[in-house]
Amino acid sequence: MPELSRFYGLIIKMLFMDDGKHHKPHVHVFYGDYEASIAIDGELLAGSLPVKQYKLIQAWLVLHEDELYRAWNNAVIGKPLDRIDPLA
């Protein structure tokens, strides 16, 4: 599972060809013992995160929406993904 970004203890990854279960462009977020699948539009699809980290991820998703959709389009066809600078 390629890592897209990492900041404040959050690790954001995207699976290749992962459109079968959720049918919606999404990322996998890891924070300590927490794991969540979150749609690029910010919807929590599975798992959980502490509220503070969930809000931080939602804001980050908005800031990097174009890059994330580009990564998703590459991931579903198995192309390599570019890392996303968390502070850009």
PDB file of N, CA, C and O in Angstrom, chain B, residues numbered from 101:
ATOM      1  N   MET B 101       0.859  -1.162   0.000  1.00  0.00           N
ATOM      2  CA  MET B 101       0.000   0.000   0.000  1.00  0.00           C
ATOM      3  C   MET B 101       0.910   1.232   0.000  1.00  0.00           C
ATOM      4  O   MET B 101       1.539   1.525   1.017  1.00  0.00           O
ATOM      5  N   PRO B 102       0.991   1.951  -1.112  1.00  0.00           N
ATOM      6  CA  PRO B 102       1.863   3.124  -1.192  1.00  0.00           C
ATOM      7  C   PRO B 102       1.440   4.240  -0.231  1.00  0.00           C
ATOM      8  O   PRO B 102       0.256   4.535  -0.064  1.00  0.00           O
ATOM      9  N   GLU B 103       2.442   4.840   0.385  1.00  0.00           N
ATOM     10  CA  GLU B 103       2.197   5.954   1.298  1.00  0.00           C
ATOM     11  C   GLU B 103       2.162   7.251   0.499  1.00  0.00           C
ATOM     12  O   GLU B 103       3.090   7.551  -0.252  1.00  0.00           O
ATOM     13  N   LEU B 104       1.089   8.018   0.666  1.00  0.00           N
ATOM     14  CA  LEU B 104       0.963   9.301  -0.013  1.00  0.00           C
ATOM     15  C   LEU B 104       1.564  10.431   0.801  1.00  0.00           C
ATOM     16  O   LEU B 104       2.204  11.329   0.254  1.00  0.00           O
ATOM     17  N   SER B 105       1.357  10.383   2.119  1.00  0.00           N
ATOM     18  CA  SER B 105       1.804  11.486   2.959  1.00  0.00           C
ATOM     19  C   SER B 105       1.871  11.040   4.411  1.00  0.00           C
ATOM     20  O   SER B 105       1.308  10.015   4.796  1.00  0.00           O
ATOM     21  N   ARG B 106       2.583  11.849   5.213  1.00  0.00           N
ATOM     22  CA  ARG B 106       2.728  11.563   6.643  1.00  0.00           C
ATOM     23  C   ARG B 106       2.928  12.894   7.355  1.00  0.00           C
ATOM     24  O   ARG B 106       3.789  13.686   6.972  1.00  0.00           O
ATOM     25  N   PHE B 107       2.130  13.137   8.392  1.00  0.00           N
ATOM     26  CA  PHE B 107       2.267  14.364   9.177  1.00  0.00           C
ATOM     27  C   PHE B 107       1.514  14.214  10.491  1.00  0.00           C
ATOM     28  O   PHE B 107       0.496  13.525  10.553  1.00  0.00           O
ATOM     29  N   TYR B 108       2.011  14.854  11.531  1.00  0.00           N
ATOM     30  CA  TYR B 108       1.391  14.852  12.866  1.00  0.00           C
ATOM     31  C   TYR B 108       0.960  13.456  13.336  1.00  0.00           C
ATOM     32  O   TYR B 108      -0.082  13.302  13.973  1.00  0.00           O
ATOM     33  N   GLY B 109       1.755  12.465  13.020  1.00  0.00           N
ATOM     34  CA  GLY B 109       1.437  11.099  13.434  1.00  0.00           C
ATOM     35  C   GLY B 109       0.434  10.386  12.549  1.00  0.00           C
ATOM     36  O   GLY B 109       0.136   9.215  12.783  1.00  0.00           O
ATOM     37  N   LEU B 110      -0.092  11.059  11.544  1.00  0.00           N
ATOM     38  CA  LEU B 110      -1.052  10.476  10.602  1.00  0.00           C
ATOM     39  C   LEU B 110      -0.295   9.944   9.382  1.00  0.00           C
ATOM     40  O   LEU B 110       0.604  10.603   8.859  1.00  0.00           O
ATOM     41  N   ILE B 111      -0.666   8.768   8.949  1.00  0.00           N
ATOM     42  CA  ILE B 111      -0.087   8.172   7.752  1.00  0.00           C
ATOM     43  C   ILE B 111      -1.232   7.957   6.771  1.00  0.00           C
ATOM     44  O   ILE B 111      -2.228   7.312   7.098  1.00  0.00           O
ATOM     45  N   ILE B 112      -1.083   8.505   5.560  1.00  0.00           N
ATOM     46  CA  ILE B 112      -2.132   8.397   4.549  1.00  0.00           C
ATOM     47  C   ILE B 112      -1.609   7.522   3.417  1.00  0.00           C
ATOM     48  O   ILE B 112      -0.553   7.784   2.840  1.00  0.00           O
ATOM     49  N   LYS B 113      -2.376   6.476   3.113  1.00  0.00           N
ATOM     50  CA  LYS B 113      -1.996   5.529   2.066  1.00  0.00           C
ATOM     51  C   LYS B 113      -3.161   5.339   1.092  1.00  0.00           C
ATOM     52  O   LYS B 113      -4.313   5.656   1.390  1.00  0.00           O
ATOM     53  N   MET B 114      -2.815   4.811  -0.080  1.00  0.00           N
ATOM     54  CA  MET B 114      -3.836   4.497  -1.080  1.00  0.00           C
ATOM     55  C   MET B 114      -3.477   3.153  -1.698  1.00  0.00           C
ATOM     56  O   MET B 114      -2.329   2.928  -2.083  1.00  0.00           O
ATOM     57  N   LEU B 115      -4.436   2.278  -1.791  1.00  0.00           N
ATOM     58  CA  LEU B 115      -4.222   0.966  -2.383  1.00  0.00           C
ATOM     59  C   LEU B 115      -4.369   1.016  -3.894  1.00  0.00           C
ATOM     60  O   LEU B 115      -5.138   1.819  -4.423  1.00  0.00           O
ATOM     61  N   PHE B 116      -3.635   0.159  -4.585  1.00  0.00           N
ATOM     62  CA  PHE B 116      -3.833  -0.003  -6.017  1.00  0.00           C
ATOM     63  C   PHE B 116      -5.107  -0.808  -6.259  1.00  0.00           C
ATOM     64  O   PHE B 116      -5.380  -1.774  -5.546  1.00  0.00           O
ATOM     65  N   MET B 117      -5.877  -0.413  -7.255  1.00  0.00           N
ATOM     66  CA  MET B 117      -7.088  -1.105  -7.690  1.00  0.00           C
ATOM     67  C   MET B 117      -8.041  -1.407  -6.526  1.00  0.00           C
ATOM     68  O   MET B 117      -8.546  -2.522  -6.395  1.00  0.00           O
ATOM     69  N   ASP B 118      -8.274  -0.402  -5.693  1.00  0.00           N
ATOM     70  CA  ASP B 118      -9.070  -0.549  -4.461  1.00  0.00           C
ATOM     71  C   ASP B 118     -10.453   0.086  -4.602  1.00  0.00           C
ATOM     72  O   ASP B 118     -10.920   0.746  -3.674  1.00  0.00           O
ATOM     73  N   ASP B 119     -11.108  -0.101  -5.736  1.00  0.00           N
ATOM     74  CA  ASP B 119     -12.421   0.512  -5.933  1.00  0.00           C
ATOM     75  C   ASP B 119     -13.566  -0.481  -5.780  1.00  0.00           C
ATOM     76  O   ASP B 119     -14.712  -0.144  -6.080  1.00  0.00           O
ATOM     77  N   GLY B 120     -13.282  -1.696  -5.320  1.00  0.00           N
ATOM     78  CA  GLY B 120     -14.313  -2.730  -5.202  1.00  0.00           C
ATOM     79  C   GLY B 120     -15.154  -2.642  -3.953  1.00  0.00           C
ATOM     80  O   GLY B 120     -16.372  -2.800  -4.028  1.00  0.00           O
ATOM     81  N   LYS B 121     -14.545  -2.394  -2.798  1.00  0.00           N
ATOM     82  CA  LYS B 121     -15.286  -2.438  -1.538  1.00  0.00           C
ATOM     83  C   LYS B 121     -16.093  -1.159  -1.286  1.00  0.00           C
ATOM     84  O   LYS B 121     -17.278  -1.224  -0.959  1.00  0.00           O
ATOM     85  N   HIS B 122     -15.448   0.000  -1.440  1.00  0.00           N
ATOM     86  CA  HIS B 122     -16.133   1.251  -1.100  1.00  0.00           C
ATOM     87  C   HIS B 122     -16.715   1.967  -2.321  1.00  0.00           C
ATOM     88  O   HIS B 122     -17.585   2.825  -2.173  1.00  0.00           O
ATOM     89  N   HIS B 123     -16.250   1.629  -3.514  1.00  0.00           N
ATOM     90  CA  HIS B 123     -16.757   2.214  -4.763  1.00  0.00           C
ATOM     91  C   HIS B 123     -16.679   3.731  -4.774  1.00  0.00           C
ATOM     92  O   HIS B 123     -17.433   4.381  -5.497  1.00  0.00           O
ATOM     93  N   LYS B 124     -15.802   4.291  -4.005  1.00  0.00           N
ATOM     94  CA  LYS B 124     -15.686   5.740  -3.920  1.00  0.00           C
ATOM     95  C   LYS B 124     -14.205   6.057  -3.730  1.00  0.00           C
ATOM     96  O   LYS B 124     -13.528   5.376  -2.960  1.00  0.00           O
ATOM     97  N   PRO B 125     -13.694   7.072  -4.412  1.00  0.00           N
ATOM     98  CA  PRO B 125     -12.286   7.433  -4.214  1.00  0.00           C
ATOM     99  C   PRO B 125     -12.008   7.717  -2.734  1.00  0.00           C
ATOM    100  O   PRO B 125     -12.694   8.526  -2.109  1.00  0.00           O
ATOM    101  N   HIS B 126     -10.996   7.045  -2.187  1.00  0.00           N
ATOM    102  CA  HIS B 126     -10.726   7.177  -0.756  1.00  0.00           C
ATOM    103  C   HIS B 126      -9.266   6.918  -0.429  1.00  0.00           C
ATOM    104  O   HIS B 126      -8.501   6.434  -1.263  1.00  0.00           O
ATOM    105  N   VAL B 127      -8.897   7.245   0.791  1.00  0.00           N
ATOM    106  CA  VAL B 127      -7.565   6.970   1.322  1.00  0.00           C
ATOM    107  C   VAL B 127      -7.715   6.140   2.587  1.00  0.00           C
ATOM    108  O   VAL B 127      -8.790   6.071   3.183  1.00  0.00           O
ATOM    109  N   HIS B 128      -6.626   5.520   2.978  1.00  0.00           N
ATOM    110  CA  HIS B 128      -6.568   4.773   4.229  1.00  0.00           C
ATOM    111  C   HIS B 128      -5.688   5.571   5.177  1.00  0.00           C
ATOM    112  O   HIS B 128      -4.553   5.913   4.846  1.00  0.00           O
ATOM    113  N   VAL B 129      -6.215   5.864   6.353  1.00  0.00           N
ATOM    114  CA  VAL B 129      -5.505   6.700   7.314  1.00  0.00           C
ATOM    115  C   VAL B 129      -5.179   5.865   8.547  1.00  0.00           C
ATOM    116  O   VAL B 129      -6.020   5.127   9.059  1.00  0.00           O
ATOM    117  N   PHE B 130      -3.946   5.999   9.009  1.00  0.00           N
ATOM    118  CA  PHE B 130      -3.480   5.282  10.194  1.00  0.00           C
ATOM    119  C   PHE B 130      -2.992   6.310  11.208  1.00  0.00           C
ATOM    120  O   PHE B 130      -2.266   7.244  10.867  1.00  0.00           O
ATOM    121  N   TYR B 131      -3.400   6.125  12.451  1.00  0.00           N
ATOM    122  CA  TYR B 131      -2.972   7.002  13.529  1.00  0.00           C
ATOM    123  C   TYR B 131      -2.886   6.155  14.797  1.00  0.00           C
ATOM    124  O   TYR B 131      -3.911   5.811  15.385  1.00  0.00           O
ATOM    125  N   GLY B 132      -1.675   5.822  15.214  1.00  0.00           N
ATOM    126  CA  GLY B 132      -1.519   4.932  16.364  1.00  0.00           C
ATOM    127  C   GLY B 132      -2.247   3.618  16.112  1.00  0.00           C
ATOM    128  O   GLY B 132      -1.990   2.937  15.119  1.00  0.00           O
ATOM    129  N   ASP B 133      -3.162   3.264  17.022  1.00  0.00           N
ATOM    130  CA  ASP B 133      -3.944   2.036  16.875  1.00  0.00           C
ATOM    131  C   ASP B 133      -5.205   2.227  16.028  1.00  0.00           C
ATOM    132  O   ASP B 133      -5.953   1.273  15.816  1.00  0.00           O
ATOM    133  N   TYR B 134      -5.446   3.435  15.548  1.00  0.00           N
ATOM    134  CA  TYR B 134      -6.650   3.733  14.765  1.00  0.00           C
ATOM    135  C   TYR B 134      -6.375   3.528  13.282  1.00  0.00           C
ATOM    136  O   TYR B 134      -5.266   3.746  12.795  1.00  0.00           O
ATOM    137  N   GLU B 135      -7.420   3.103  12.582  1.00  0.00           N
ATOM    138  CA  GLU B 135      -7.395   2.947  11.126  1.00  0.00           C
ATOM    139  C   GLU B 135      -8.733   3.389  10.593  1.00  0.00           C
ATOM    140  O   GLU B 135      -9.770   3.113  11.195  1.00  0.00           O
ATOM    141  N   ALA B 136      -8.717   4.081   9.454  1.00  0.00           N
ATOM    142  CA  ALA B 136      -9.979   4.508   8.851  1.00  0.00           C
ATOM    143  C   ALA B 136      -9.825   4.594   7.340  1.00  0.00           C
ATOM    144  O   ALA B 136      -8.745   4.890   6.828  1.00  0.00           O
ATOM    145  N   SER B 137     -10.908   4.334   6.641  1.00  0.00           N
ATOM    146  CA  SER B 137     -11.005   4.594   5.209  1.00  0.00           C
ATOM    147  C   SER B 137     -11.860   5.842   5.080  1.00  0.00           C
ATOM    148  O   SER B 137     -12.995   5.881   5.556  1.00  0.00           O
ATOM    149  N   ILE B 138     -11.308   6.862   4.433  1.00  0.00           N
ATOM    150  CA  ILE B 138     -12.004   8.141   4.324  1.00  0.00           C
ATOM    151  C   ILE B 138     -12.047   8.546   2.862  1.00  0.00           C
ATOM    152  O   ILE B 138     -11.021   8.585   2.183  1.00  0.00           O
ATOM    153  N   ALA B 139     -13.250   8.847   2.386  1.00  0.00           N
ATOM    154  CA  ALA B 139     -13.421   9.279   1.005  1.00  0.00           C
ATOM    155  C   ALA B 139     -12.720  10.615   0.803  1.00  0.00           C
ATOM    156  O   ALA B 139     -12.550  11.388   1.745  1.00  0.00           O
ATOM    157  N   ILE B 140     -12.321  10.874  -0.424  1.00  0.00           N
ATOM    158  CA  ILE B 140     -11.648  12.133  -0.724  1.00  0.00           C
ATOM    159  C   ILE B 140     -12.559  13.317  -0.420  1.00  0.00           C
ATOM    160  O   ILE B 140     -12.073  14.420  -0.170  1.00  0.00           O
ATOM    161  N   ASP B 141     -13.871  13.104  -0.439  1.00  0.00           N
ATOM    162  CA  ASP B 141     -14.795  14.189  -0.064  1.00  0.00           C
ATOM    163  C   ASP B 141     -14.956  14.326   1.454  1.00  0.00           C
ATOM    164  O   ASP B 141     -15.742  15.154   1.915  1.00  0.00           O
ATOM    165  N   GLY B 142     -14.218  13.522   2.238  1.00  0.00           N
ATOM    166  CA  GLY B 142     -14.224  13.641   3.694  1.00  0.00           C
ATOM    167  C   GLY B 142     -15.136  12.685   4.438  1.00  0.00           C
ATOM    168  O   GLY B 142     -15.106  12.648   5.668  1.00  0.00           O
ATOM    169  N   GLU B 143     -15.948  11.909   3.727  1.00  0.00           N
ATOM    170  CA  GLU B 143     -16.873  10.967   4.373  1.00  0.00           C
ATOM    171  C   GLU B 143     -16.110   9.792   4.987  1.00  0.00           C
ATOM    172  O   GLU B 143     -15.248   9.200   4.338  1.00  0.00           O
ATOM    173  N   LEU B 144     -16.424   9.462   6.223  1.00  0.00           N
ATOM    174  CA  LEU B 144     -15.841   8.297   6.882  1.00  0.00           C
ATOM    175  C   LEU B 144     -16.530   7.053   6.336  1.00  0.00           C
ATOM    176  O   LEU B 144     -17.736   6.883   6.513  1.00  0.00           O
ATOM    177  N   LEU B 145     -15.773   6.186   5.676  1.00  0.00           N
ATOM    178  CA  LEU B 145     -16.341   4.988   5.060  1.00  0.00           C
ATOM    179  C   LEU B 145     -16.240   3.761   5.953  1.00  0.00           C
ATOM    180  O   LEU B 145     -17.122   2.902   5.943  1.00  0.00           O
ATOM    181  N   ALA B 146     -15.160   3.683   6.726  1.00  0.00           N
ATOM    182  CA  ALA B 146     -14.957   2.528   7.614  1.00  0.00           C
ATOM    183  C   ALA B 146     -13.918   2.904   8.657  1.00  0.00           C
ATOM    184  O   ALA B 146     -13.089   3.785   8.431  1.00  0.00           O
ATOM    185  N   GLY B 147     -13.967   2.235   9.794  1.00  0.00           N
ATOM    186  CA  GLY B 147     -12.998   2.466  10.848  1.00  0.00           C
ATOM    187  C   GLY B 147     -13.308   3.706  11.668  1.00  0.00           C
ATOM    188  O   GLY B 147     -14.435   4.202  11.677  1.00  0.00           O
ATOM    189  N   SER B 148     -12.274   4.200  12.362  1.00  0.00           N
ATOM    190  CA  SER B 148     -12.467   5.388  13.195  1.00  0.00           C
ATOM    191  C   SER B 148     -11.138   6.093  13.430  1.00  0.00           C
ATOM    192  O   SER B 148     -10.064   5.510  13.284  1.00  0.00           O
ATOM    193  N   LEU B 149     -11.246   7.354  13.794  1.00  0.00           N
ATOM    194  CA  LEU B 149     -10.119   8.193  14.198  1.00  0.00           C
ATOM    195  C   LEU B 149     -10.601   9.077  15.327  1.00  0.00           C
ATOM    196  O   LEU B 149     -11.800   9.332  15.439  1.00  0.00           O
ATOM    197  N   PRO B 150      -9.679   9.559  16.183  1.00  0.00           N
ATOM    198  CA  PRO B 150     -10.096  10.563  17.163  1.00  0.00           C
ATOM    199  C   PRO B 150     -10.629  11.800  16.412  1.00  0.00           C
ATOM    200  O   PRO B 150     -10.195  12.087  15.297  1.00  0.00           O
ATOM    201  N   VAL B 151     -11.546  12.507  17.018  1.00  0.00           N
ATOM    202  CA  VAL B 151     -12.210  13.645  16.371  1.00  0.00           C
ATOM    203  C   VAL B 151     -11.210  14.676  15.855  1.00  0.00           C
ATOM    204  O   VAL B 151     -11.338  15.145  14.725  1.00  0.00           O
ATOM    205  N   LYS B 152     -10.237  15.026  16.651  1.00  0.00           N
ATOM    206  CA  LYS B 152      -9.248  16.033  16.259  1.00  0.00           C
ATOM    207  C   LYS B 152      -8.509  15.612  14.989  1.00  0.00           C
ATOM    208  O   LYS B 152      -8.336  16.425  14.081  1.00  0.00           O
ATOM    209  N   GLN B 153      -8.076  14.370  14.913  1.00  0.00           N
ATOM    210  CA  GLN B 153      -7.352  13.877  13.744  1.00  0.00           C
ATOM    211  C   GLN B 153      -8.270  13.742  12.525  1.00  0.00           C
ATOM    212  O   GLN B 153      -7.846  13.971  11.393  1.00  0.00           O
ATOM    213  N   TYR B 154      -9.522  13.369  12.767  1.00  0.00           N
ATOM    214  CA  TYR B 154     -10.474  13.278  11.656  1.00  0.00           C
ATOM    215  C   TYR B 154     -10.693  14.659  11.027  1.00  0.00           C
ATOM    216  O   TYR B 154     -10.733  14.783   9.802  1.00  0.00           O
ATOM    217  N   LYS B 155     -10.831  15.677  11.846  1.00  0.00           N
ATOM    218  CA  LYS B 155     -11.016  17.038  11.325  1.00  0.00           C
ATOM    219  C   LYS B 155      -9.767  17.506  10.582  1.00  0.00           C
ATOM    220  O   LYS B 155      -9.870  18.175   9.554  1.00  0.00           O
ATOM    221  N   LEU B 156      -8.594  17.158  11.096  1.00  0.00           N
ATOM    222  CA  LEU B 156      -7.347  17.517  10.430  1.00  0.00           C
ATOM    223  C   LEU B 156      -7.258  16.849   9.058  1.00  0.00           C
ATOM    224  O   LEU B 156      -6.868  17.487   8.080  1.00  0.00           O
ATOM    225  N   ILE B 157      -7.617  15.574   8.986  1.00  0.00           N
ATOM    226  CA  ILE B 157      -7.614  14.854   7.701  1.00  0.00           C
ATOM    227  C   ILE B 157      -8.622  15.467   6.738  1.00  0.00           C
ATOM    228  O   ILE B 157      -8.321  15.634   5.556  1.00  0.00           O
ATOM    229  N   GLN B 158      -9.814  15.805   7.225  1.00  0.00           N
ATOM    230  CA  GLN B 158     -10.819  16.412   6.347  1.00  0.00           C
ATOM    231  C   GLN B 158     -10.288  17.708   5.734  1.00  0.00           C
ATOM    232  O   GLN B 158     -10.485  17.952   4.543  1.00  0.00           O
ATOM    233  N   ALA B 159      -9.623  18.534   6.526  1.00  0.00           N
ATOM    234  CA  ALA B 159      -9.057  19.788   6.013  1.00  0.00           C
ATOM    235  C   ALA B 159      -7.957  19.495   4.991  1.00  0.00           C
ATOM    236  O   ALA B 159      -7.889  20.145   3.947  1.00  0.00           O
ATOM    237  N   TRP B 160      -7.100  18.522   5.290  1.00  0.00           N
ATOM    238  CA  TRP B 160      -6.022  18.154   4.385  1.00  0.00           C
ATOM    239  C   TRP B 160      -6.581  17.633   3.060  1.00  0.00           C
ATOM    240  O   TRP B 160      -6.037  17.931   1.997  1.00  0.00           O
ATOM    241  N   LEU B 161      -7.658  16.862   3.121  1.00  0.00           N
ATOM    242  CA  LEU B 161      -8.281  16.340   1.902  1.00  0.00           C
ATOM    243  C   LEU B 161      -8.772  17.472   1.007  1.00  0.00           C
ATOM    244  O   LEU B 161      -8.628  17.408  -0.214  1.00  0.00           O
ATOM    245  N   VAL B 162      -9.348  18.501   1.608  1.00  0.00           N
ATOM    246  CA  VAL B 162      -9.821  19.652   0.829  1.00  0.00           C
ATOM    247  C   VAL B 162      -8.639  20.350   0.153  1.00  0.00           C
ATOM    248  O   VAL B 162      -8.707  20.697  -1.026  1.00  0.00           O
ATOM    249  N   LEU B 163      -7.562  20.550   0.904  1.00  0.00           N
ATOM    250  CA  LEU B 163      -6.392  21.251   0.370  1.00  0.00           C
ATOM    251  C   LEU B 163      -5.715  20.491  -0.770  1.00  0.00           C
ATOM    252  O   LEU B 163      -5.119  21.109  -1.652  1.00  0.00           O
ATOM    253  N   HIS B 164      -5.796  19.177  -0.763  1.00  0.00           N
ATOM    254  CA  HIS B 164      -5.083  18.353  -1.738  1.00  0.00           C
ATOM    255  C   HIS B 164      -6.020  17.556  -2.647  1.00  0.00           C
ATOM    256  O   HIS B 164      -5.636  16.524  -3.197  1.00  0.00           O
ATOM    257  N   GLU B 165      -7.237  18.041  -2.794  1.00  0.00           N
ATOM    258  CA  GLU B 165      -8.249  17.310  -3.557  1.00  0.00           C
ATOM    259  C   GLU B 165      -7.796  16.949  -4.976  1.00  0.00           C
ATOM    260  O   GLU B 165      -7.949  15.802  -5.394  1.00  0.00           O
ATOM    261  N   ASP B 166      -7.246  17.905  -5.714  1.00  0.00           N
ATOM    262  CA  ASP B 166      -6.832  17.626  -7.092  1.00  0.00           C
ATOM    263  C   ASP B 166      -5.746  16.554  -7.147  1.00  0.00           C
ATOM    264  O   ASP B 166      -5.810  15.642  -7.972  1.00  0.00           O
ATOM    265  N   GLU B 167      -4.748  16.665  -6.268  1.00  0.00           N
ATOM    266  CA  GLU B 167      -3.673  15.686  -6.223  1.00  0.00           C
ATOM    267  C   GLU B 167      -4.211  14.299  -5.856  1.00  0.00           C
ATOM    268  O   GLU B 167      -3.751  13.289  -6.389  1.00  0.00           O
ATOM    269  N   LEU B 168      -5.180  14.258  -4.946  1.00  0.00           N
ATOM    270  CA  LEU B 168      -5.738  12.984  -4.504  1.00  0.00           C
ATOM    271  C   LEU B 168      -6.550  12.307  -5.603  1.00  0.00           C
ATOM    272  O   LEU B 168      -6.459  11.092  -5.774  1.00  0.00           O
ATOM    273  N   TYR B 169      -7.336  13.069  -6.343  1.00  0.00           N
ATOM    274  CA  TYR B 169      -8.088  12.466  -7.448  1.00  0.00           C
ATOM    275  C   TYR B 169      -7.139  11.982  -8.549  1.00  0.00           C
ATOM    276  O   TYR B 169      -7.387  10.950  -9.174  1.00  0.00           O
ATOM    277  N   ARG B 170      -6.068  12.717  -8.780  1.00  0.00           N
ATOM    278  CA  ARG B 170      -5.070  12.287  -9.754  1.00  0.00           C
ATOM    279  C   ARG B 170      -4.420  10.969  -9.286  1.00  0.00           C
ATOM    280  O   ARG B 170      -4.234  10.045 -10.076  1.00  0.00           O
ATOM    281  N   ALA B 171      -4.082  10.903  -7.996  1.00  0.00           N
ATOM    282  CA  ALA B 171      -3.510   9.673  -7.433  1.00  0.00           C
ATOM    283  C   ALA B 171      -4.506   8.530  -7.535  1.00  0.00           C
ATOM    284  O   ALA B 171      -4.128   7.411  -7.884  1.00  0.00           O
ATOM    285  N   TRP B 172      -5.786   8.794  -7.234  1.00  0.00           N
ATOM    286  CA  TRP B 172      -6.809   7.748  -7.305  1.00  0.00           C
ATOM    287  C   TRP B 172      -6.915   7.194  -8.721  1.00  0.00           C
ATOM    288  O   TRP B 172      -6.960   5.980  -8.917  1.00  0.00           O
ATOM    289  N   ASN B 173      -6.954   8.089  -9.706  1.00  0.00           N
ATOM    290  CA  ASN B 173      -7.065   7.648 -11.102  1.00  0.00           C
ATOM    291  C   ASN B 173      -5.875   6.782 -11.500  1.00  0.00           C
ATOM    292  O   ASN B 173      -6.035   5.819 -12.249  1.00  0.00           O
ATOM    293  N   ASN B 174      -4.692   7.113 -11.010  1.00  0.00           N
ATOM    294  CA  ASN B 174      -3.519   6.279 -11.275  1.00  0.00           C
ATOM    295  C   ASN B 174      -3.610   4.947 -10.526  1.00  0.00           C
ATOM    296  O   ASN B 174      -3.281   3.898 -11.080  1.00  0.00           O
ATOM    297  N   ALA B 175      -4.052   4.990  -9.279  1.00  0.00           N
ATOM    298  CA  ALA B 175      -4.100   3.782  -8.446  1.00  0.00           C
ATOM    299  C   ALA B 175      -5.053   2.732  -9.011  1.00  0.00           C
ATOM    300  O   ALA B 175      -4.740   1.541  -8.985  1.00  0.00           O
ATOM    301  N   VAL B 176      -6.203   3.153  -9.518  1.00  0.00           N
ATOM    302  CA  VAL B 176      -7.170   2.161 -10.005  1.00  0.00           C
ATOM    303  C   VAL B 176      -6.694   1.444 -11.263  1.00  0.00           C
ATOM    304  O   VAL B 176      -7.211   0.380 -11.603  1.00  0.00           O
ATOM    305  N   ILE B 177      -5.711   2.022 -11.955  1.00  0.00           N
ATOM    306  CA  ILE B 177      -5.157   1.327 -13.120  1.00  0.00           C
ATOM    307  C   ILE B 177      -3.759   0.778 -12.831  1.00  0.00           C
ATOM    308  O   ILE B 177      -3.090   0.275 -13.734  1.00  0.00           O
ATOM    309  N   GLY B 178      -3.322   0.875 -11.584  1.00  0.00           N
ATOM    310  CA  GLY B 178      -2.065   0.273 -11.178  1.00  0.00           C
ATOM    311  C   GLY B 178      -0.820   1.084 -11.473  1.00  0.00           C
ATOM    312  O   GLY B 178       0.283   0.539 -11.444  1.00  0.00           O
ATOM    313  N   LYS B 179      -0.962   2.377 -11.757  1.00  0.00           N
ATOM    314  CA  LYS B 179       0.198   3.237 -12.015  1.00  0.00           C
ATOM    315  C   LYS B 179       0.793   3.728 -10.701  1.00  0.00           C
ATOM    316  O   LYS B 179       0.088   3.824  -9.696  1.00  0.00           O
ATOM    317  N   PRO B 180       2.088   4.039 -10.703  1.00  0.00           N
ATOM    318  CA  PRO B 180       2.743   4.557  -9.495  1.00  0.00           C
ATOM    319  C   PRO B 180       2.103   5.868  -9.021  1.00  0.00           C
ATOM    320  O   PRO B 180       1.577   6.647  -9.816  1.00  0.00           O
ATOM    321  N   LEU B 181       2.165   6.085  -7.707  1.00  0.00           N
ATOM    322  CA  LEU B 181       1.594   7.284  -7.111  1.00  0.00           C
ATOM    323  C   LEU B 181       2.699   8.223  -6.654  1.00  0.00           C
ATOM    324  O   LEU B 181       3.747   7.781  -6.182  1.00  0.00           O
ATOM    325  N   ASP B 182       2.458   9.516  -6.797  1.00  0.00           N
ATOM    326  CA  ASP B 182       3.394  10.521  -6.301  1.00  0.00           C
ATOM    327  C   ASP B 182       3.062  10.835  -4.852  1.00  0.00           C
ATOM    328  O   ASP B 182       1.894  10.832  -4.462  1.00  0.00           O
ATOM    329  N   ARG B 183       4.091  11.106  -4.052  1.00  0.00           N
ATOM    330  CA  ARG B 183       3.866  11.542  -2.672  1.00  0.00           C
ATOM    331  C   ARG B 183       3.282  12.949  -2.686  1.00  0.00           C
ATOM    332  O   ARG B 183       3.525  13.728  -3.608  1.00  0.00           O
ATOM    333  N   ILE B 184       2.519  13.258  -1.664  1.00  0.00           N
ATOM    334  CA  ILE B 184       1.896  14.580  -1.531  1.00  0.00           C
ATOM    335  C   ILE B 184       2.536  15.271  -0.338  1.00  0.00           C
ATOM    336  O   ILE B 184       2.512  14.743   0.774  1.00  0.00           O
ATOM    337  N   ASP B 185       3.100  16.430  -0.560  1.00  0.00           N
ATOM    338  CA  ASP B 185       3.709  17.218   0.501  1.00  0.00           C
ATOM    339  C   ASP B 185       2.603  17.704   1.430  1.00  0.00           C
ATOM    340  O   ASP B 185       1.712  18.429   0.987  1.00  0.00           O
ATOM    341  N   PRO B 186       2.634  17.324   2.707  1.00  0.00           N
ATOM    342  CA  PRO B 186       1.535  17.669   3.614  1.00  0.00           C
ATOM    343  C   PRO B 186       1.414  19.160   3.881  1.00  0.00           C
ATOM    344  O   PRO B 186       0.339  19.632   4.251  1.00  0.00           O
ATOM    345  N   LEU B 187       2.489  19.906   3.704  1.00  0.00           N
ATOM    346  CA  LEU B 187       2.462  21.330   4.043  1.00  0.00           C
ATOM    347  C   LEU B 187       2.311  22.228   2.831  1.00  0.00           C
ATOM    348  O   LEU B 187       2.239  23.448   2.980  1.00  0.00           O
ATOM    349  N   ALA B 188       2.261  21.656   1.633  1.00  0.00           N
ATOM    350  CA  ALA B 188       2.141  22.477   0.417  1.00  0.00           C
ATOM    351  C   ALA B 188       0.705  22.877   0.182  1.00  0.00           C
ATOM    352  O   ALA B 188       0.409  23.569  -0.793  1.00  0.00           O
TER     353      ALA B 188
END
